[in-house]
Every structure is written in C-alpha cells, then in structure tokens.
Amino acid sequence: MSLNYYQGPLKALFSDNVPLIDVRAPVEFENGAFPHALNLPLLDNGQRHEIGICYKAHGQKEAIALGHRLVCGPDKSSKIEKWINEIESNPDCVLYCLRGGLRSQISQSWILEEGKNVPIIKGGYKRLRNYLINNLEDSVKENSFLVISGNTGSGKTRVLNKLSKDGYKAIDLEGLANHRGSAFGQNPTPQPSQVSFENGISIQFIKEEKKDSSVILFEDESIMIGQLQIPRSLYDKKKQSPIFVLRIPKEERVELILEDYVKAVWPRYEKLENRYEQFFDYFKLPFDRIKKRLGGLVHEECLLDLQRAVSEQEKSDSFLSHRDWINKLLIHYYDPLYERGLAKKKSLVIGEGGAEELRVILNSYSPEE
C-alpha cells in the first residue's frame, strides 16, 4: 500500500484549525496534545501497555501480531466507525500517531478498506511538537510585547479579550492555562498539561500573525499560572517589555471581583445538598493558603466576613455582603502586593488610565520608540 502523507505546510494545520485525528493512547494525549485535535486511539492504555511489554521481550513482529489479536472484532469495528464518522464530518482532516509510524499506517489502511483515504503526518506528533517548540522561541524573538498591568479586579483579562476581538494582537495566557492566575483563580475543570499549555501558546502566536497591530498584548502574570509555568523565554521577554497600568476605582474592582469570582462560581454549587457549606469551603481554602502573608488577625476577620456573607446569601439570595471580605482582601493583601511589585518596574511604564487611554497608546505606539 502506498502511504498518503500530508503534503502541506505544518503552520497551516494550526493557523487554519485543520481537524486532527490523534490515534495515540489516551495517556499520551493527556500528557500533551493540540487544542483542535480529537483523540480516537488505535490502542487504549491497557492495550498499549501490553504491546510495549511484548515489544521489549520479543521484538516488533510479535508486538504487531499481539496488537492485531487485541484490536479485533467489535473493538476494531468501533474504532474504525469513529474514524469514518470524523472523516465524513471533516473531509479535510489529518491523522497522526506519535512518530508517524505503525499506528498511523495501520489506522490509515483500515480506513482505506472502508473506502476513505485520510493523509497521515510524517513524523507524527513528535514532529508537530518540535515545530511548535521552535515556533514559540522564534515568535518570542521576533515580536514586540506590551503588558497590561493593574490592581487585582481591574478587568485586565476583559480588556485583553475585547482588544483581541477588535483586531489587536493579544494572547490570553490565563485562558490557555484554564486558570485566572491568583490564589482564588482555580476553575472547576482541570488545567491542561504543561506540554499542552506550551503547544497552545505557540499556536496562538501563529494565529495572531494574521492581525496587523505592531505589538502583542499580554496580561501581567507571575511565572506560574496555577500549576503551569510560562515558558522561560516568553516570561523573560514580558519582564523587559513596556507596561500599561489600568487604573480602575476600587469600588468598581470590588464589583468586578464579585461578578467574576463569586457570582460566576455559585452555579457549580447551587444544586448541591450542602451547597452553602461547600461554597464557604471553596473560598476558605485559598484564604488559608495566603494566611501567613495576610496576617492572622486579618485572615480571621476575612473568614468571619465570608461566613456572614454566605449566611446572608442563604437567607436572602443576595451576594452583596461578599463585598466586605473582597474589599478587605484588596486593602490588606492584593493592593499592597501589587504596588510593591509595580514600583520595581516603574521604568517600564509607558502609560496609565482606562481602556480608552490604552487604545490611544496602541494606535500611536511604535515598538522602536
């Protein structure tokens, strides 16, 4: 059988969101994948493990034979059916395994027997991953950055995403990391793996190339977003890049935090039996993590405010009392922490104000200045 390889540029796979069928085992996919790839494995985790043992003990020929014995009958038919359904839904899709070897070739041959032909990627996932690693490093070197900074609750992510929709180059690292970047920023769904996070960043650089602005916007972040680390070269470049500071009144910041960090979280709990106790515990955990830096007395006061807020919420369905602990948290923890950090980067600040002031700067700003 003559193999049908994908002939186009690798960049197009990512810039055009070409549907990808990843036939690696689920455990491989979880360790590192691409945002627009669908995992339809040839081997499940158990089958992959058994074949790996056989390969080490008896060589490739016996391992292949075992694979055909393991993937047969209804299991084989089910896997082929899933591939065919995806190909029919996305005729331009491309298939790959780890290195573009046997799993890709076997999958392609079984699909061909059903009258469909899907190209495979020579070099497989490894080749795509290496391409994205190199692209990330090149993109960091070749692009100029502008960092949106501001106190907690300034709406930095909202501003970043609005500017992105309006055609400015922008990369939302918190969105790619599935975490809002603070002690209270965990989302209900898990973060991606470190490798998947890095893949996502590199792919986003590729997508931003289509836009015409002179700099790429990033939100001011520490090197860690939840459990994930921003790639070192990207983080170092951000640290040296110009900064615009969003200045939003504290009262508005309290309302935004109430909206994004309290009201938005409540739907996860409102149908649970012990919803108010669990809602309280959700916020207590990050409070306990920052207890030392917050100070024991303030920590205790915040928890009392939190308990009162949850009780009031239970009685009246009102979230308004949550403003008390949010306000206290800003005054005693986040605002002093931010201002100390900003003081160390004062020389990089090129402007302050609201979103409109930022737009004015972006429309006239030249990285060479």
C-alpha distance (Angstrom), angle and dihedral (degrees) to the residues before:
residue distance angle dihedral
M1 . . .
S2 3.79 . .
L3 3.78 110.2 .
N4 3.78 118.0 -125.1
Y5 3.80 108.3 -140.6
Y6 3.79 127.1 -170.8
Q7 3.82 106.3 -103.9
G8 3.79 103.1 -172.3
P9 3.83 129.7 95.2
L10 3.80 115.6 -76.5
K11 3.80 90.7 -130.3
A12 3.81 90.5 63.5
L13 3.80 90.8 59.5
F14 3.80 88.4 64.2
S15 3.81 103.6 30.4
D16 3.81 91.5 50.8
N17 3.81 97.3 37.6
V18 3.79 91.9 -123.7
P19 3.84 106.2 -166.2
L20 3.79 109.8 -105.6
I21 3.80 127.1 -157.0
D22 3.80 109.7 -154.3
V23 3.82 109.9 -162.1
R24 3.80 95.1 -176.8
A25 3.80 118.8 116.6
P26 3.83 116.7 -84.3
V27 3.81 92.2 -108.3
E28 3.81 90.1 57.5
F29 3.80 91.4 47.5
E30 3.81 91.7 50.9
N31 3.81 90.8 52.4
G32 3.77 93.2 55.1
A33 3.81 135.1 -10.4
F34 3.80 145.4 144.7
P35 3.82 123.2 -99.5
H36 3.81 94.9 -120.1
A37 3.83 97.0 42.2
L38 3.81 123.0 109.1
N39 3.79 117.6 -148.6
L40 3.82 109.2 -134.7
P41 3.81 100.4 157.0
L42 3.76 127.3 -154.5
L43 3.81 88.9 -153.4
D44 3.77 127.4 30.2
N45 3.81 118.8 -137.4
G46 3.80 94.3 -91.8
Q47 3.81 94.1 47.9
R48 3.80 91.2 47.9
H49 3.80 90.3 51.5
E50 3.81 93.7 50.2
I51 3.80 92.8 47.6
G52 3.80 91.3 48.3
I53 3.80 90.8 55.1
C54 3.81 90.9 47.6
Y55 3.81 91.8 48.8
K56 3.80 92.4 53.8
A57 3.78 93.0 46.6
H58 3.81 102.8 38.2
G59 3.81 109.4 12.0
Q60 3.77 137.6 -115.0
K61 3.82 99.5 -53.5
E62 3.79 93.9 56.6
A63 3.79 91.5 42.6
I64 3.82 91.4 54.5
A65 3.79 90.9 48.2
L66 3.81 90.5 50.8
G67 3.78 90.3 49.3
H68 3.81 91.4 56.1
R69 3.80 90.3 48.8
L70 3.81 91.8 49.9
V71 3.81 96.6 44.3
C72 3.77 103.9 51.1
G73 3.78 142.3 107.0
P74 3.83 116.4 15.3
D75 3.83 92.1 -5.6
K76 3.80 92.0 57.2
S77 3.81 92.6 43.3
S78 3.80 91.7 50.5
K79 3.80 92.6 51.5
I80 3.80 93.4 47.4
E81 3.81 90.4 48.2
K82 3.81 91.2 54.3
W83 3.81 91.4 49.8
I84 3.81 92.3 48.7
N85 3.81 92.4 48.2
E86 3.80 90.7 52.2
I87 3.82 92.6 46.7
E88 3.80 91.6 49.8
S89 3.81 90.5 49.3
N90 3.82 92.3 45.2
P91 3.83 110.2 25.4
D92 3.83 91.6 178.9
C93 3.81 94.4 57.6
V94 3.81 123.9 129.3
L95 3.81 129.0 -148.3
Y96 3.80 131.9 -143.7
C97 3.79 143.9 164.7
L98 3.80 128.3 -165.3
R99 3.81 99.3 -65.3
G100 3.80 103.5 1.0
G101 3.80 90.9 -99.9
L102 3.78 136.2 118.7
R103 3.78 99.5 -25.6
S104 3.81 92.1 53.6
Q105 3.78 92.1 44.2
I106 3.80 95.1 47.7
S107 3.81 91.4 46.4
Q108 3.80 90.9 48.9
S109 3.81 92.4 49.3
W110 3.82 93.4 50.0
I111 3.81 90.0 48.5
L112 3.81 89.7 49.3
E113 3.81 89.9 54.4
E114 3.81 86.7 61.2
G115 3.79 91.8 54.8
K116 3.81 97.7 -100.4
N117 3.79 128.1 112.3
V118 3.79 122.0 -157.8
P119 3.83 123.3 176.6
I120 3.79 120.0 -122.8
I121 3.79 127.4 -144.7
K122 3.77 113.9 -112.2
G123 3.78 107.0 -129.7
G124 3.80 91.2 18.9
Y125 3.78 125.4 -146.8
K126 3.82 92.2 -17.6
R127 3.79 91.3 60.4
L128 3.81 92.7 47.5
R129 3.79 91.9 46.7
N130 3.82 92.5 50.6
Y131 3.79 89.9 48.3
L132 3.81 91.0 54.2
I133 3.81 92.7 46.5
N134 3.80 90.3 54.7
N135 3.80 92.2 42.6
L136 3.81 91.3 53.0
E137 3.80 92.6 52.7
D138 3.81 92.1 45.7
S139 3.81 92.3 47.0
V140 3.80 92.2 52.0
K141 3.81 90.7 51.9
E142 3.79 96.4 44.3
N143 3.82 101.8 44.5
S144 3.79 133.5 70.8
F145 3.79 118.1 -134.6
L146 3.79 134.7 -150.0
V147 3.81 116.9 -165.5
I148 3.80 123.0 -145.3
S149 3.78 108.6 -146.2
G150 3.80 133.4 173.8
N151 3.77 144.4 133.1
T152 3.79 119.8 -62.0
G153 3.79 108.9 -76.8
S154 3.81 95.7 27.1
G155 3.80 91.2 122.9
K156 3.79 95.2 -115.0
T157 3.81 93.6 156.1
R158 3.80 91.7 47.9
V159 3.80 91.4 51.1
L160 3.82 91.8 45.7
N161 3.81 93.3 51.4
K162 3.81 93.3 44.4
L163 3.80 90.7 52.6
S164 3.81 89.5 47.9
K165 3.82 90.9 54.0
D166 3.80 88.5 49.1
G167 3.80 91.7 58.5
Y168 3.79 103.6 -93.5
K169 3.78 118.5 131.4
A170 3.80 108.8 -105.3
I171 3.80 137.4 155.1
D172 3.80 119.5 -156.7
L173 3.80 103.5 -151.0
E174 3.80 92.6 178.5
G175 3.79 90.3 54.5
L176 3.81 91.5 49.8
A177 3.82 89.9 47.2
N178 3.83 92.3 46.2
H179 3.79 90.3 -132.0
R180 3.81 132.6 100.9
G181 3.76 93.6 -133.5
S182 3.80 103.5 -117.1
A183 3.79 138.0 87.6
F184 3.82 86.4 -92.6
G185 3.81 95.1 43.0
Q186 3.80 104.8 95.4
N187 3.81 116.2 127.2
P188 3.82 124.8 -147.0
T189 3.80 92.3 -114.2
P190 3.82 117.7 66.9
Q191 3.76 124.4 -100.8
P192 3.80 117.3 -105.2
S193 3.78 120.5 -104.8
Q194 3.80 117.6 -84.4
V195 3.80 90.3 -107.3
S196 3.81 93.1 50.1
F197 3.82 89.2 48.9
E198 3.80 91.1 53.3
N199 3.82 90.9 46.2
G200 3.79 89.8 52.0
I201 3.81 92.9 51.5
S202 3.80 92.6 50.1
I203 3.80 91.8 47.9
Q204 3.80 90.4 50.1
F205 3.81 90.0 54.0
I206 3.82 87.5 55.2
K207 3.81 92.0 50.3
E208 3.81 92.8 48.7
E209 3.82 90.4 58.5
K210 3.82 88.4 79.6
K211 3.81 91.1 65.3
D212 3.77 124.3 84.1
S213 3.82 105.7 -140.3
S214 3.80 120.7 118.9
V215 3.81 99.5 -128.2
I216 3.78 137.6 34.5
L217 3.80 114.9 -122.8
F218 3.78 121.6 -136.8
E219 3.76 132.4 175.2
D220 3.80 116.8 -116.8
E221 3.82 106.1 -99.2
S222 3.76 139.1 167.1
I223 3.79 113.8 -118.5
M224 3.81 91.2 -97.4
I225 3.81 122.4 62.9
G226 3.76 102.6 -172.1
Q227 3.80 104.8 -53.6
L228 3.81 95.0 -20.5
Q229 3.79 128.0 91.9
I230 3.77 123.4 -140.9
P231 3.83 107.9 -124.8
R232 3.79 107.3 -91.3
S233 3.80 97.5 -123.7
L234 3.82 91.1 51.8
Y235 3.80 93.1 46.0
D236 3.81 92.6 48.8
K237 3.82 91.3 50.0
K238 3.82 90.7 49.5
K239 3.81 90.7 50.9
Q240 3.81 90.1 58.0
S241 3.83 96.7 42.5
P242 3.83 129.0 102.2
I243 3.80 116.6 -88.2
F244 3.79 132.9 -143.7
V245 3.82 113.4 -161.9
L246 3.80 117.4 -146.1
R247 3.80 108.5 -143.8
I248 3.80 111.4 -161.2
P249 3.85 124.8 165.9
K250 3.78 113.0 -100.6
E251 3.80 92.4 -120.9
E252 3.81 90.0 58.9
R253 3.79 90.9 46.9
V254 3.81 91.1 53.2
E255 3.82 89.8 52.8
L256 3.80 92.5 48.5
I257 3.81 92.0 49.7
L258 3.80 89.7 47.8
E259 3.80 88.9 53.0
D260 3.81 99.6 43.1
Y261 3.79 103.1 31.7
V262 3.81 103.8 31.6
K263 3.79 112.9 22.4
A264 3.80 92.2 37.2
V265 3.82 91.1 52.8
W266 3.81 97.2 47.8
P267 3.87 96.5 79.1
R268 3.82 88.4 67.0
Y269 3.80 89.3 62.8
E270 3.81 109.3 26.8
K271 3.83 95.0 90.9
L272 3.81 95.7 45.6
E273 3.78 120.8 105.1
N274 3.82 95.1 -124.7
R275 3.79 93.5 31.2
Y276 3.81 99.1 146.6
E277 3.80 94.4 47.3
Q278 3.81 90.7 48.3
F279 3.80 92.2 45.1
F280 3.81 89.0 53.9
D281 3.83 91.1 48.3
Y282 3.82 90.7 50.4
F283 3.82 90.2 63.7
K284 3.79 96.6 33.7
L285 3.81 92.2 62.9
P286 3.83 96.2 62.3
F287 3.81 90.0 40.6
D288 3.81 88.1 57.0
R289 3.80 90.9 48.8
I290 3.81 92.1 57.9
K291 3.83 95.6 36.8
K292 3.80 94.4 112.9
R293 3.81 94.4 51.9
L294 3.79 92.6 38.9
G295 3.80 93.4 51.3
G296 3.78 126.3 -119.0
L297 3.81 96.9 -98.1
V298 3.81 95.6 47.9
H299 3.79 89.7 43.4
E300 3.79 89.8 55.4
E301 3.81 92.5 46.1
C302 3.81 91.6 50.2
L303 3.80 92.2 51.1
L304 3.81 90.5 50.1
D305 3.81 89.2 50.3
L306 3.79 89.6 47.9
Q307 3.80 92.0 50.3
R308 3.81 91.1 49.8
A309 3.79 90.8 47.9
V310 3.79 93.2 51.7
S311 3.83 90.9 46.6
E312 3.80 90.7 50.5
Q313 3.78 89.7 47.9
E314 3.82 90.2 52.4
K315 3.81 91.7 50.6
S316 3.79 100.3 42.7
D317 3.84 108.5 11.7
S318 3.81 86.6 -119.1
F319 3.81 122.7 138.9
L320 3.80 94.6 -170.0
S321 3.82 97.1 102.3
H322 3.80 89.3 62.0
R323 3.81 85.8 76.0
D324 3.81 89.3 76.9
W325 3.80 97.8 64.0
I326 3.81 92.1 36.5
N327 3.79 90.7 55.1
K328 3.80 91.9 46.6
L329 3.80 91.3 48.7
L330 3.81 91.4 53.5
I331 3.81 94.4 46.7
H332 3.80 97.6 45.9
Y333 3.79 103.3 30.8
Y334 3.78 123.3 9.1
D335 3.81 102.2 38.4
P336 3.83 96.7 48.7
L337 3.79 90.0 44.0
Y338 3.80 91.7 51.1
E339 3.78 96.5 45.6
R340 3.82 91.6 50.5
G341 3.78 89.9 52.1
L342 3.79 93.6 45.9
A343 3.81 91.6 51.4
K344 3.81 88.9 62.8
K345 3.82 90.7 54.3
K346 3.79 98.6 41.2
S347 3.80 93.7 121.3
L348 3.82 90.5 61.3
V349 3.82 95.9 55.1
I350 3.82 111.6 109.4
G351 3.79 98.5 171.6
E352 3.79 148.3 -5.7
G353 3.79 135.1 -153.6
G354 3.78 140.1 71.7
A355 3.79 133.4 -34.7
E356 3.81 93.3 -80.5
E357 3.82 92.3 54.2
L358 3.78 87.7 51.6
R359 3.82 90.7 52.9
V360 3.81 90.5 51.6
I361 3.79 90.4 53.9
L362 3.81 92.7 45.8
N363 3.79 92.4 51.6
S364 3.78 92.7 53.8
Y365 3.79 102.8 27.2
S366 3.79 121.7 114.2
P367 3.83 118.3 -169.5
E368 3.79 89.5 -142.6
E369 3.80 92.5 63.0
